[in-house]
Amino acid sequence: MNVRVSTVSAAVLAATLTATSCTIGGEAAVDESPLAPTEAQAEYAEPELPPAERGELLEAGPFIDLSPGIASRSADSQRITYRSTSGLDGSPTEVTGALFVPQGAPPEGGWPVISYAHGTTGVARECGPSQYPDMLGQAARINSLLDSGYAVVATDYEGLGGSLDETAHPYLEPATAAYNVIDAVRAARAANDAIGTQWGAVGVSQGGQAVWAASEQADEYGAGLRFAGSVAISPAADLTPIAEPEPPWALDLFQLALLPYVIAGFQAADPSVEFDDYLRGGLAGGFGSLETCVRDNWLNSALALLQSSPEDVGPFSDDATDAVRAWLDDIALPRGTSDGPLLVLYGDRDTVVPAEWTARAVQRACESGTVIEAVLIPGADHFNLNGTQEVLEWLDARLRGVPALSTC
C-alpha cells in the first residue's frame, strides 16, 4: 500500500470524521474509457433459511427516545430485531434496525418502503444506529424520505446494534449487507401491515455498497417483494486499488482512518488474519476505533493519524499482500447484473473512494447489462454531495414505474 500521511489539525480532521450530512445531486459525464472486465467475483453464500423465514420479525417495540425531528414525521416508530443470513457461510443471523412509517393514510397497495443503509459508524456492537435517538446522525436522510411519503426501514447490519447474536460485524462484506437490507423490508412489513411489497434502497458509502449488492439479489433472495431500484451514494464498491503494489493513488488521511475498519472486516471473514500483518503503531490498535463508534472517537483518530508514518502501513509480507488482495477482489462490486436500476452518485474530489475507482465499477456494471445512471459531481468529495431532491425525484419515478435512464 502506498501511503501519504498529511499533517492537518485535529480540528479539521474532527470536523470531517464527525460529518454526518451527505445530500445528493448535480449532473456530469461519466468517464467511459474502455476498462477490461475483472474476473468473476465470488458467488453469494447459499442461505440456510428457507424463504418463509428470511426477514422473520423476532422482536419489535416502540422507539420511545426517538429524536423529535423523526418522531414528528412518523406515525409509527419501532426498534426491530429480525432474522437474516450471513453472507460468509449462509447461516441464520439476528439483526437489529429501526422502522419509521409516515403520517397519514397509506396509498393503495400500502406504503412503499425504502431500505436505508447507513455509512460507516464503526464495527463495535454499540455502533448500530437504532440504539441512538438520532440514528447516529442519519436523521436528516430519514426525514427527507418520510416527508416524501415513504416508510423507512434502516438496518444496523449484522454485528451492530442490540442483537444478542455475538457475530462480529463483517464490514464491507457485500452479501451479508445485501441480505440484511432485503430482510429489513420483510421485517418492516411484518411489523406494520400498512407497508406494501414495493421497495427501493438508499445507501451512503458503506451503505452505498450494501444497496448496490442488494440490487443484485433483489429477485432471487428478495423473492415476493417488488424491487424498484437502488441509489448508491459514494459507494465503497471496489477498494481493490488499495492493495495494488504501486497504486497511482496514495492513501490519504481519511483512507488511513478507515484502514482499521477494513482490516477488521477482513478479520471477520477470516479469523486467522492478524492486524500486525497490515498495520503497526497507533494504526495497529485501531487507535481505539474498534471499541468505539466513529463520531465518538475523532480525537483518538486524529492524534494517532498525525503520529503515523508510511512505515506503519503494510502489508508486511508477500503472503499478507496476496491474502488482502484476494479478499478485496472477492468483495468488489459488481458481482453480477442488478435486478433493477441503479443511480450512482459520486464526487470528482472524493479521496476516500476516488472517482476512478467508482467509474471502473460502474463500467463493469454496464458491461454486465445493469441499467445504471452514474452522475459524477464536480467539486464534491466523500462528505459533501448536494441535492437530495434529485434522489427523491429518481425514487419517485422508479416507484411509479417510469423506465430508468442509463448512462452506459
HELIX and SHEET records of a PDB file:
HELIX    1   1 ALA A   10  LEU A   17  1                                   8    
HELIX    2   2 PRO A   51  GLU A   53  5                                   3    
HELIX    3   3 PRO A   68  ALA A   71  1                                   4    
HELIX    4   4 ARG A  125  CYS A  127  5                                   3    
HELIX    5   5 PRO A  129  GLN A  131  5                                   3    
HELIX    6   6 MET A  135  GLY A  137  5                                   3    
HELIX    7   7 ALA A  139  ASP A  147  1                                   9    
HELIX    8   8 PRO A  174  ALA A  191  1                                  18    
HELIX    9   9 GLN A  206  GLN A  217  1                                  12    
HELIX   10  10 THR A  240  ALA A  243  5                                   4    
HELIX   11  11 LEU A  253  ALA A  269  1                                  17    
HELIX   12  12 PHE A  275  ASP A  277  5                                   3    
HELIX   13  13 GLY A  281  ALA A  284  1                                   4    
HELIX   14  14 GLY A  286  GLY A  288  5                                   3    
HELIX   15  15 VAL A  294  ASP A  296  5                                   3    
HELIX   16  16 TRP A  298  LEU A  306  1                                   9    
HELIX   17  17 PRO A  310  ASP A  312  5                                   3    
HELIX   18  18 ASP A  318  ILE A  331  1                                  14    
HELIX   19  19 ALA A  355  SER A  368  1                                  14    
HELIX   20  20 THR A  388  LEU A  399  1                                  12    
SHEET    1   A 9 LEU A  57  PRO A  62  0                                        
SHEET    2   A 9 SER A  74  THR A  85 -1                                        
SHEET    3   A 9 PRO A  92  PRO A 102 -1                                        
SHEET    4   A 9 ALA A 151  THR A 155 -1                                        
SHEET    5   A 9 TRP A 111  ALA A 117  1                                        
SHEET    6   A 9 ILE A 195  VAL A 204  1                                        
SHEET    7   A 9 ARG A 226  ILE A 233  1                                        
SHEET    8   A 9 LEU A 342  GLY A 347  1                                        
SHEET    9   A 9 ILE A 372  ILE A 377  1                                        
END                                                                             
